Amino acid sequence: MQLSQPQRELARSAVAPLPESGTFVGIALLVMFGDLVSKAMAVALWSGERHSLFGSRVLIEVVHNPLGAFSTSYGAHTFEINVFATLAAALLAMVYCPRLSQLDALAPSGLGLVTGAALGNLASLVTSPSGVPDFLAVTHGHGSVLVLNLADVAAYIGLACCARIAWSVMRAAIAAARPA
């Protein structure tokens, strides 16, 4: 079967990569949705229990974190600061994503990971009176435990991508400052 020119162009556009804003929004929504679903499942299935996932190093254990990002407390205003900072960061990421994607093709993905993670944890903070559910417990050192959720993992990966984006911005600034 032979396709006409308009049909070929439509087929090509259907499989073409998303523009940077589509990638950013798609990844942010995917991370946020996946995070909220995984938290709801963890709370429903494993609250009050501890299960080994990978030996004694990685466990499933549901805990609720009422603090800010990376378990940071801002005193009596922790909740308000979290809401403001999360919304401001998401807005900045959305505004600067197109420009940053001109310097680094990874920008929409990295910013989408961080934004989706931030919005997922914010939604949990707003809707869960006991705090954000964390359930992936990673033991390290002498009994120390770091407990994460899917949003936290996405945020760490996104922050690593942002380090690369920052490097690209620095390289572009240095190149622009060099005399011709």
C-alpha positions in Angstrom: 0.0 0.0 0.0 1.4 3.4 -1.1 0.9 6.3 1.3 0.2 9.8 -0.1 2.6 12.7 0.8 0.2 14.1 3.5 -0.1 10.6 5.0 3.7 10.1 5.1 4.1 13.5 6.8 1.4 12.6 9.3 3.1 9.3 10.0 6.5 11.0 10.4 5.1 13.6 12.8 3.4 10.8 14.9 6.8 9.2 15.6 8.9 12.4 15.8 10.3 13.3 19.2 8.3 15.6 21.4 9.4 19.2 21.4 11.3 20.2 24.6 8.1 21.4 26.3 6.3 18.2 25.6 9.2 16.1 27.0 9.4 18.3 30.1 5.7 18.1 30.8 5.5 14.4 29.9 8.3 13.4 32.2 7.1 15.6 35.0 3.6 14.1 34.8 4.9 10.6 34.5 7.1 11.0 37.6 4.4 12.7 39.6 1.7 10.1 38.7 4.1 7.2 39.3 5.2 8.7 42.6 1.7 9.2 43.9 0.6 5.7 42.8 3.6 4.0 44.3 3.1 5.9 47.6 -0.5 4.9 47.8 0.4 1.3 47.1 3.2 1.3 49.7 0.9 2.8 52.4 -1.9 0.4 51.6 0.2 -2.8 51.3 3.1 -2.3 53.7 2.3 0.2 56.5 3.6 -1.1 59.8 5.7 -3.8 58.1 9.3 -4.2 57.1 10.3 -6.3 54.1 13.7 -7.1 52.6 13.9 -6.0 49.0 17.6 -6.6 48.3 19.2 -8.4 51.2 19.7 -6.3 54.3 20.7 -3.2 52.4 17.4 -2.2 50.7 14.1 -2.7 52.6 10.5 -1.7 52.2 9.4 0.2 55.3 6.8 2.9 55.2 7.6 6.1 57.2 6.0 9.5 57.0 8.2 12.6 56.6 6.5 15.9 57.7 9.7 17.9 56.9 10.8 19.6 53.7 12.9 18.4 50.8 15.8 16.2 52.0 14.2 16.1 55.5 14.9 19.8 56.1 13.0 21.7 58.7 12.3 25.4 58.5 10.6 25.6 61.9 7.0 26.6 62.2 6.9 27.7 58.5 8.1 24.4 56.9 4.8 23.7 55.2 4.4 27.2 53.7 8.1 27.4 52.6 7.7 24.0 50.9 4.6 25.0 49.0 6.1 28.3 47.9 9.5 26.9 47.0 8.1 23.9 45.1 5.7 26.1 43.0 8.4 28.7 42.3 10.9 26.0 41.2 8.3 24.3 39.0 7.5 27.6 37.3 11.1 28.5 36.8 11.9 25.1 35.3 9.0 25.5 32.9 10.0 29.0 31.9 13.7 28.3 31.4 13.4 24.7 29.9 13.2 25.9 26.3 16.3 28.1 26.5 18.3 25.5 28.4 17.4 22.8 25.9 19.2 24.8 23.3 22.4 24.4 25.3 21.8 20.8 26.5 19.4 18.3 25.0 19.1 16.7 28.4 17.5 19.8 30.0 13.8 18.9 29.4 14.3 15.4 30.9 16.4 16.6 33.9 14.1 19.5 34.7 11.0 17.2 34.1 12.4 14.7 36.6 13.0 17.4 39.3 9.7 19.1 38.7 7.6 15.9 38.7 9.4 14.8 41.9 8.8 18.1 43.6 5.1 18.2 42.6 4.6 14.6 43.6 6.0 15.2 47.1 4.1 18.5 47.4 0.8 16.7 46.5 1.6 14.1 49.2 2.5 16.8 51.7 -0.7 18.6 51.1 -2.9 15.5 51.2 -1.3 13.4 53.9 -1.8 14.8 57.4 1.1 12.6 58.8 3.6 13.7 56.1 5.0 12.5 52.8 5.2 8.7 52.7 8.7 7.3 52.1 9.1 3.5 51.7 12.5 2.6 50.1 14.8 2.2 53.1 18.5 2.0 52.1 20.9 1.1 55.0 24.4 2.4 54.9 27.2 2.6 57.5 26.6 1.7 61.1 22.8 1.3 61.1 22.1 4.5 59.3 19.0 4.4 57.1 18.0 6.7 54.2 14.3 6.3 53.4 13.2 7.5 50.0 10.2 7.4 47.7 10.0 7.3 43.9 10.0 11.1 43.7 13.2 11.3 45.8 14.9 8.9 43.4 13.7 10.9 40.4 14.9 14.1 42.1 18.4 12.8 42.6 18.7 11.6 39.0 17.3 15.0 37.9 19.7 16.9 40.0 22.6 14.9 38.4 21.2 16.0 35.0 21.0 19.6 36.3 24.7 19.4 37.1 25.4 18.5 33.5 23.1 21.4 32.4 25.0 23.8 34.6 28.2 22.6 33.0 26.7 23.3 29.6 25.7 26.8 30.6 29.2 27.5 32.0 30.8 26.3 28.8 28.5 28.5 26.7 29.2 31.5 28.9 32.9 31.0 28.6 32.7 30.5 24.8 30.6 33.7 24.5 33.1 35.7 26.7 36.1 34.7 24.5 37.3 37.4 22.1 36.7 36.5 18.5 
